[in-house]
């Protein structure tokens, strides 16, 4: 089968198409023919993980070495990138009961990667389920990670109708937070760069702040929740922008923020919340329902054929993308 691999860390040109062996499903696995896979932040990070130091690692430094060992110290241990996908079940193992050949599916593989290929195998109990009926393969492929992660993290803060929520990093991979906060009844402000203002508006934000022109911590507005997705601000800077019982939620954090969380948890008032997301099949089933209800929608900037993965990575890294970038694999609709 066709796949795109990288056998060394480096710039986009390390990605190259090859022919590799087609996988065979085990008794409890399904064989999926992949039709679409997005170029995610995780893909780009993994491709150049040799440049990630403990200091610029997005999580506590003590997790850097285990992560580096998992990715590969000198060369990639998992040469096929791609953590999200949409496609069709081609075959099913003898013990599989939930899905069958011909089913349209989408899913999330996390750090297992493997979706930059024509085929992949997954356990039927993995984070994979039937696609929403109202989206294309390309749209479906862009949804799982962002919607699962945003949904899991926002559960930690129990958004209520009428609350004011600011999402710093609203145009990134967890941009579904905008849509989920709106679905919960919040008044949502999204913070992003100039090229992505229209995207954040399209996601449903009530207000959009271009951080290259305005610092949201200086506008005298207060919010019940500030969701700082990539830890680009700080509790110190955001504290004045929180309501008396406001929460500062982080998806990416260091030990400093963990200590802040412990300290602020001891009393009332403003709190720091550091949270990790655990993705599973039940969560993806809920995401599917939300997509079919119209609460979550996908926005695509452009598509590239799988063979042009390196060009797609170059485009993403250039910083001008306005929405999701997708690799198409063979037939799609």
SULDA-V493179 format. One record per backbone hydrogen bond with DSSP energy under -1.0 kcal/mol. NH is the residue of the N-H (numbers start at 0). CO is the residue of the C=O. E is the energy in kcal/mol with one decimal. If there is no record, write none. Layout:
# SULDA-V493179
NH|CO|E + NH|CO|E
This chain:
# SULDA-V493179
2|17|-2.1 + 3|115|-2.6 + 4|15|-2.4 + 5|78|-1.5 + 9|46|-2.0 + 13|10|-2.3 + 14|11|-2.1 + 15|4|-2.2 + 17|2|-3.0 + 19|0|-2.6 + 28|25|-1.9 + 29|121|-2.9 + 30|90|-3.0 + 31|119|-3.2 + 32|87|-3.2 + 33|117|-2.2 + 34|85|-2.8 + 35|85|-1.8 + 36|326|-2.2 + 38|324|-2.8 + 43|39|-2.0 + 44|40|-2.5 + 45|41|-2.6 + 46|42|-2.1 + 48|45|-1.4 + 50|47|-2.0 + 51|48|-1.4 + 62|59|-2.3 + 63|60|-1.8 + 66|62|-1.8 + 67|63|-3.0 + 68|64|-2.7 + 69|65|-2.1 + 70|66|-2.5 + 71|67|-2.4 + 76|70|-3.0 + 84|106|-1.6 + 85|35|-1.8 + 86|104|-2.8 + 87|32|-2.2 + 88|102|-2.7 + 89|30|-3.3 + 90|30|-1.3 + 92|28|-2.9 + 94|26|-2.0 + 95|92|-1.5 + 101|88|-3.2 + 102|99|-2.1 + 104|86|-2.5 + 105|128|-2.3 + 106|84|-2.0 + 107|126|-2.6 + 108|82|-3.9 + 111|108|-1.9 + 112|109|-1.4 + 113|79|-1.5 + 114|81|-1.7 + 115|80|-2.5 + 116|114|-2.0 + 117|1|-2.3 + 119|31|-1.8 + 121|29|-1.9 + 123|27|-2.4 + 125|122|-1.9 + 127|125|-2.2 + 128|105|-2.1 + 130|103|-2.6 + 139|135|-2.8 + 140|136|-2.3 + 142|139|-1.4 + 146|142|-2.3 + 147|143|-2.8 + 148|144|-2.7 + 149|145|-2.5 + 150|146|-2.2 + 151|147|-2.4 + 152|148|-2.4 + 153|149|-2.6 + 154|150|-1.3 + 155|152|-1.3 + 156|153|-1.3 + 161|184|-3.0 + 162|159|-2.0 + 164|186|-2.8 + 165|224|-2.8 + 166|188|-2.9 + 167|226|-2.4 + 168|190|-1.8 + 169|190|-2.0 + 171|168|-1.4 + 174|171|-2.0 + 176|173|-2.2 + 177|174|-1.8 + 179|175|-2.7 + 180|176|-2.6 + 181|177|-2.0 + 182|178|-2.4 + 183|179|-1.5 + 184|181|-1.8 + 185|180|-2.3 + 186|162|-3.1 + 188|164|-2.9 + 189|206|-2.8 + 190|166|-2.7 + 191|208|-2.2 + 195|192|-1.4 + 196|193|-1.5 + 199|195|-2.2 + 200|196|-2.0 + 201|197|-2.4 + 202|198|-1.8 + 203|200|-1.5 + 204|199|-1.8 + 205|187|-1.6 + 206|187|-1.8 + 208|189|-3.0 + 210|191|-2.3 + 212|209|-2.3 + 213|209|-1.8 + 217|214|-2.3 + 222|240|-2.5 + 223|163|-1.8 + 224|163|-1.6 + 225|246|-2.6 + 226|165|-3.0 + 227|248|-2.6 + 228|167|-1.8 + 228|226|-1.1 + 237|233|-2.2 + 238|234|-1.8 + 240|237|-1.5 + 241|238|-1.4 + 242|222|-2.1 + 245|242|-2.7 + 246|223|-2.0 + 247|270|-3.0 + 248|225|-2.4 + 249|272|-2.8 + 257|253|-1.6 + 258|254|-2.5 + 259|255|-1.9 + 260|256|-2.5 + 261|257|-2.3 + 262|258|-2.5 + 263|259|-2.8 + 264|260|-1.5 + 265|262|-1.1 + 270|245|-2.1 + 272|247|-2.8 + 274|249|-1.9 + 283|279|-1.8 + 284|280|-2.3 + 285|281|-1.8 + 286|282|-2.1 + 287|283|-2.5 + 288|284|-1.8 + 289|285|-2.2 + 290|286|-2.5 + 291|287|-2.3 + 292|288|-1.7 + 293|290|-1.1 + 294|289|-2.2 + 300|323|-3.1 + 301|323|-1.0 + 303|325|-2.7 + 305|327|-2.2 + 307|304|-2.3 + 308|305|-1.5 + 311|307|-2.2 + 312|308|-2.5 + 313|309|-2.2 + 314|310|-2.2 + 315|311|-2.2 + 316|312|-2.7 + 317|313|-1.5 + 318|315|-1.2 + 323|298|-2.0 + 325|301|-2.0 + 326|36|-3.2 + 327|303|-2.8 + 328|34|-2.4
